[in-house]
């Protein structure tokens, strides 16, 4: 019983993080950056929006940590947010890999950069595969 209460509290904290104005607006901006990147292949779009990207990466790494340490029923979370987790991972995979490579040049622990977010994205992919769900797409609502 005590374990279930802790899981519920952690799940509510994860939902709170995802529902903050900063996170929702940051995700929207990130999707727009990624859509623009797919059209132009200009990776400077990521660097010029580093503050937003750092915030979203940090939020999803924290969510991944909480999920990894406390959430026992992953279906409950992934039923609602697997598309969001995958969309964010797809959007950020390139800058994350570039940053990880930069860190590895000087620090062997650079491979642990955003480790919890990577695991969360992998778990979301497994969930989607199990449920026969395709990878989520991106729609540009600016037009």
DOMARFI-990949 format. One record per residue: residue number from 1; residue in three letters; x negated, y negated, z negated of N, C-alpha, C in turn. Coordinates in pm, whole numbers, plus 50000, padded with zeros to 5 digits. Layout:
N
<site NUM,ALA,<X,Y,Z>,<X,Y,Z>,<X,Y,Z>>
...
# end
This chain:
143
<site 1,UNK,<49918,50120,50000>,<50000,50000,50000>,<49913,49873,50000>>
<site 2,UNK,<49812,49872,49914>,<49722,49756,49904>,<49652,49731,50038>>
<site 3,UNK,<49611,49839,50104>,<49544,49827,50234>,<49637,49766,50338>>
<site 4,UNK,<49764,49801,50336>,<49861,49748,50432>,<49882,49598,50410>>
<site 5,UNK,<49882,49554,50284>,<49897,49412,50254>,<49777,49335,50309>>
<site 6,UNK,<49656,49386,50286>,<49536,49320,50337>,<49539,49313,50489>>
<site 7,UNK,<49580,49421,50555>,<49589,49422,50700>,<49688,49317,50749>>
<site 8,UNK,<49800,49303,50682>,<49901,49204,50720>,<49846,49062,50704>>
<site 9,UNK,<49776,49036,50595>,<49717,48904,50571>,<49615,48871,50680>>
<site 10,UNK,<49531,48966,50714>,<49430,48944,50818>,<49496,48923,50953>>
<site 11,UNK,<49598,49000,50983>,<49669,48984,51110>,<49734,48846,51118>>
<site 12,UNK,<49791,48800,51009>,<49849,48666,51006>,<49742,48558,51026>>
<site 13,UNK,<49624,48579,50970>,<49514,48484,50989>,<49470,48481,51135>>
<site 14,UNK,<49464,48596,51199>,<49429,48602,51341>,<49533,48529,51424>>
<site 15,UNK,<49660,48552,51394>,<49767,48482,51466>,<49758,48331,51444>>
<site 16,UNK,<49721,48290,51321>,<49708,48148,51292>,<49597,48086,51378>>
<site 17,UNK,<49484,48154,51388>,<49373,48104,51471>,<49419,48088,51615>>
<site 18,UNK,<49487,48187,51667>,<49530,48185,51806>,<49638,48080,51834>>
<site 19,UNK,<49712,48043,51731>,<49822,47949,51751>,<49786,47804,51719>>
<site 20,UNK,<49662,47779,51678>,<49626,47640,51651>,<49629,47562,51782>>
<site 21,UNK,<49654,47434,51771>,<49659,47347,51889>,<49525,47350,51961>>
<site 22,UNK,<49414,47347,51885>,<49281,47347,51944>,<49256,47473,52026>>
<site 23,UNK,<49297,47589,51972>,<49273,47713,52043>,<49360,47723,52167>>
<site 24,UNK,<49486,47689,52155>,<49576,47696,52272>,<49529,47601,52382>>
<site 25,UNK,<49497,47476,52345>,<49449,47380,52444>,<49315,47421,52503>>
<site 26,UNK,<49228,47477,52419>,<49098,47524,52466>,<49112,47639,52564>>
<site 27,UNK,<49202,47732,52535>,<49225,47843,52628>,<49277,47791,52761>>
<site 28,UNK,<49371,47697,52758>,<49425,47640,52882>,<49313,47576,52963>>
<site 29,UNK,<49229,47497,52898>,<49118,47431,52966>,<49020,47534,53022>>
<site 30,UNK,<48992,47638,52945>,<48902,47742,52989>,<48956,47813,53113>>
<site 31,UNK,<49085,47841,53116>,<49145,47905,53234>,<49127,47816,53356>>
<site 32,UNK,<49145,47685,53338>,<49128,47591,53449>,<48982,47588,53496>>
<site 33,UNK,<48890,47590,53401>,<48747,47593,53434>,<48717,47719,53516>>
<site 34,UNK,<48769,47831,53470>,<48741,47957,53539>,<48802,47959,53679>>
<site 35,UNK,<48923,47910,53693>,<48987,47903,53825>,<48903,47816,53918>>
<site 36,UNK,<48858,47701,53868>,<48772,47613,53948>,<48640,47683,53983>>
<site 37,UNK,<48584,47756,53887>,<48459,47827,53911>,<48477,47932,54021>>
<site 38,UNK,<48587,48005,54019>,<48609,48109,54121>,<48621,48048,54260>>
<site 39,UNK,<48665,47924,54268>,<48677,47855,54398>,<48544,47797,54444>>
<site 40,UNK,<48463,47747,54351>,<48342,47673,54388>,<48212,47747,54359>>
<site 41,UNK,<48215,47845,54268>,<48095,47916,54220>,<47995,47820,54156>>
<site 42,UNK,<48045,47709,54104>,<47962,47608,54039>,<47956,47640,53889>>
<site 43,UNK,<47846,47704,53847>,<47834,47743,53706>,<47812,47624,53614>>
<site 44,UNK,<47785,47505,53670>,<47774,47384,53587>,<47906,47349,53521>>
<site 45,UNK,<48016,47400,53574>,<48147,47376,53511>,<48147,47428,53367>>
<site 46,UNK,<48079,47539,53344>,<48072,47594,53209>,<47986,47505,53119>>
<site 47,UNK,<47871,47462,53169>,<47781,47380,53088>,<47842,47243,53056>>
<site 48,UNK,<47917,47188,53149>,<47975,47055,53125>,<48095,47062,53031>>
<site 49,UNK,<48139,47182,52996>,<48251,47200,52903>,<48207,47286,52784>>
<site 50,UNK,<48081,47273,52748>,<48020,47358,52645>,<48093,47351,52510>>
<site 51,UNK,<48138,47234,52471>,<48204,47219,52341>,<48330,47306,52334>>
<site 52,UNK,<48412,47300,52437>,<48534,47382,52441>,<48499,47530,52445>>
<site 53,UNK,<48402,47565,52527>,<48363,47705,52541>,<48306,47759,52410>>
<site 54,UNK,<48222,47681,52343>,<48168,47724,52213>,<48279,47746,52112>>
<site 55,UNK,<48378,47658,52111>,<48490,47672,52017>,<48569,47801,52044>>
<site 56,UNK,<48600,47827,52169>,<48677,47947,52204>,<48595,48073,52176>>
<site 57,UNK,<48467,48072,52214>,<48381,48187,52186>,<48376,48214,52036>>
<site 58,UNK,<48360,48109,51957>,<48354,48125,51812>,<48484,48179,51755>>
<site 59,UNK,<48596,48126,51803>,<48726,48175,51756>,<48742,48324,51787>>
<site 60,UNK,<48708,48365,51908>,<48728,48504,51947>,<48625,48597,51883>>
<site 61,UNK,<48507,48547,51853>,<48411,48629,51778>,<48461,48649,51635>>
<site 62,UNK,<48516,48543,51575>,<48574,48555,51441>,<48692,48651,51441>>
<site 63,UNK,<48778,48640,51540>,<48892,48732,51551>,<48840,48875,51566>>
<site 64,UNK,<48738,48891,51649>,<48680,49025,51667>,<48624,49080,51538>>
<site 65,UNK,<48559,48995,51459>,<48506,49038,51330>,<48620,49082,51238>>
<site 66,UNK,<48721,48996,51224>,<48834,49031,51137>,<48903,49158,51184>>
<site 67,UNK,<48920,49169,51313>,<48985,49286,51370>,<48903,49412,51340>>
<site 68,UNK,<48774,49404,51362>,<48684,49517,51342>,<48682,49563,51196>>
<site 69,UNK,<48684,49466,51105>,<48670,49500,50964>,<48800,49536,50894>>
<site 70,UNK,<48915,49484,50944>,<49036,49497,50865>,<49159,49552,50935>>
<site 71,UNK,<49170,49541,51064>,<49294,49579,51131>,<49291,49729,51162>>
<site 72,UNK,<49393,49797,51115>,<49400,49941,51137>,<49493,49976,51253>>
<site 73,UNK,<49597,49898,51274>,<49693,49925,51380>,<49668,49829,51496>>
<site 74,UNK,<49577,49870,51585>,<49541,49781,51695>,<49654,49760,51794>>
<site 75,UNK,<49746,49855,51805>,<49856,49840,51900>,<49942,49719,51868>>
<site 76,UNK,<49960,49690,51742>,<50041,49576,51701>,<49983,49445,51755>>
<site 77,UNK,<49853,49429,51742>,<49786,49309,51792>,<49778,49308,51944>>
<site 78,UNK,<49733,49418,52002>,<49711,49421,52146>,<49840,49418,52227>>
<site 79,UNK,<49949,49461,52168>,<50077,49451,52239>,<50108,49306,52274>>
<site 80,UNK,<50069,49216,52186>,<50096,49074,52207>,<49979,49003,52276>>
<site 81,UNK,<49855,49036,52238>,<49741,48954,52278>,<49636,49024,52363>>
<site 82,UNK,<49658,49145,52412>,<49554,49209,52494>,<49528,49130,52622>>
<site 83,UNK,<49633,49072,52680>,<49613,48993,52801>,<49530,48869,52773>>
<site 84,UNK,<49554,48804,52660>,<49479,48684,52624>,<49332,48717,52600>>
<site 85,UNK,<49307,48823,52524>,<49169,48863,52495>,<49096,48895,52625>>
<site 86,UNK,<49160,48971,52713>,<49096,49008,52840>,<49074,48885,52929>>
<site 87,UNK,<49172,48797,52934>,<49160,48677,53019>,<49044,48589,52970>>
<site 88,UNK,<49033,48573,52838>,<48923,48494,52782>,<48790,48562,52812>>
<site 89,UNK,<48784,48693,52794>,<48659,48765,52821>,<48619,48751,52968>>
<site 90,UNK,<48713,48771,53058>,<48686,48759,53201>,<48634,48617,53232>>
<site 91,UNK,<48696,48518,53171>,<48657,48378,53194>,<48517,48348,53143>>
<site 92,UNK,<48480,48408,53032>,<48355,48372,52965>,<48241,48471,52984>>
<site 93,UNK,<48267,48582,53051>,<48164,48686,53063>,<48034,48630,53121>>
<site 94,UNK,<48041,48554,53228>,<47920,48501,53291>,<47841,48410,53197>>
<site 95,UNK,<47901,48305,53139>,<47821,48222,53048>,<47773,48296,52924>>
<site 96,UNK,<47849,48394,52877>,<47805,48473,52761>,<47681,48553,52797>>
<site 97,UNK,<47684,48619,52912>,<47568,48698,52954>,<47447,48609,52978>>
<site 98,UNK,<47466,48491,53035>,<47355,48399,53056>,<47295,48354,52923>>
<site 99,UNK,<47380,48321,52827>,<47332,48278,52696>,<47260,48393,52624>>
<site 100,UNK,<47315,48512,52635>,<47252,48628,52572>,<47112,48650,52630>>
<site 101,UNK,<47098,48638,52761>,<46967,48655,52825>,<46870,48547,52780>>
<site 102,UNK,<46916,48423,52767>,<46830,48315,52717>,<46783,48344,52575>>
<site 103,UNK,<46874,48392,52494>,<46838,48422,52355>,<46740,48539,52347>>
<site 104,UNK,<46758,48638,52433>,<46670,48756,52430>,<46526,48722,52464>>
<site 105,UNK,<46503,48615,52538>,<46367,48575,52572>,<46284,48544,52449>>
<site 106,UNK,<46347,48490,52344>,<46274,48448,52224>,<46316,48521,52098>>
<site 107,UNK,<46423,48598,52106>,<46476,48657,51984>,<46536,48794,52016>>
<site 108,UNK,<46476,48901,51964>,<46528,49036,51992>,<46672,49057,51943>>
<site 109,UNK,<46715,48977,51848>,<46852,48992,51798>,<46953,48919,51888>>
<site 110,UNK,<46905,48860,51998>,<46993,48792,52092>,<47099,48882,52151>>
<site 111,UNK,<47073,49012,52150>,<47172,49108,52204>,<47297,49114,52117>>
<site 112,UNK,<47288,49062,51996>,<47404,49063,51907>,<47492,48939,51923>>
<site 113,UNK,<47455,48852,52016>,<47532,48730,52042>,<47674,48766,52082>>
<site 114,UNK,<47771,48719,52005>,<47914,48742,52027>,<47950,48890,52031>>
<site 115,UNK,<47881,48969,51951>,<47901,49114,51948>,<48045,49152,51914>>
<site 116,UNK,<48106,49081,51819>,<48244,49115,51779>,<48344,49081,51888>>
<site 117,UNK,<48320,48972,51960>,<48407,48936,52071>,<48396,49042,52182>>
<site 118,UNK,<48275,49086,52211>,<48255,49189,52315>,<48331,49317,52279>>
<site 119,UNK,<48323,49357,52153>,<48392,49478,52109>,<48543,49459,52117>>
<site 120,UNK,<48591,49343,52078>,<48734,49313,52087>,<48781,49321,52231>>
<site 121,UNK,<48704,49264,52323>,<48740,49268,52465>,<48739,49411,52518>>
<site 122,UNK,<48643,49489,52475>,<48636,49630,52515>,<48757,49709,52462>>
<site 123,UNK,<48792,49686,52337>,<48908,49753,52278>,<49037,49712,52349>>
<site 124,UNK,<49047,49585,52385>,<49165,49537,52458>,<49174,49606,52594>>
<site 125,UNK,<49060,49624,52659>,<49057,49693,52790>,<49103,49837,52774>>
<site 126,UNK,<49054,49906,52670>,<49096,50045,52646>,<49246,50051,52622>>
<site 127,UNK,<49298,49959,52543>,<49442,49954,52517>,<49519,49937,52649>>
<site 128,UNK,<49477,49842,52729>,<49546,49814,52856>,<49538,49935,52950>>
<site 129,UNK,<49423,50001,52953>,<49410,50122,53035>,<49504,50232,52987>>
<site 130,UNK,<49511,50250,52856>,<49600,50351,52798>,<49746,50322,52831>>
<site 131,UNK,<49781,50194,52833>,<49919,50154,52861>,<49943,50134,53011>>
<site 132,UNK,<49844,50167,53093>,<49852,50148,53239>,<49882,50004,53278>>
<site 133,UNK,<49818,49912,53208>,<49833,49770,53237>,<49712,49722,53316>>
<site 134,UNK,<49733,49649,53425>,<49619,49597,53500>,<49554,49481,53424>>
<site 135,UNK,<49436,49442,53469>,<49372,49324,53412>,<49462,49204,53441>>
<site 136,UNK,<49471,49111,53346>,<49557,48995,53366>,<49499,48901,53472>>
<site 137,UNK,<49586,48833,53541>,<49543,48738,53642>,<49544,48596,53587>>
<site 138,UNK,<49514,48502,53675>,<49507,48361,53639>,<49600,48284,53732>>
<site 139,UNK,<49682,48200,53674>,<49771,48115,53753>,<49736,47969,53724>>
<site 140,UNK,<49719,47893,53830>,<49684,47754,53816>,<49813,47672,53809>>
<site 141,UNK,<49844,47621,53690>,<49967,47544,53668>,<49947,47395,53689>>
<site 142,UNK,<49829,47354,53733>,<49801,47212,53752>,<49869,47155,53877>>
<site 143,UNK,<49900,47240,53971>,<49956,47193,54099>,<50106,47181,54095>>
# end
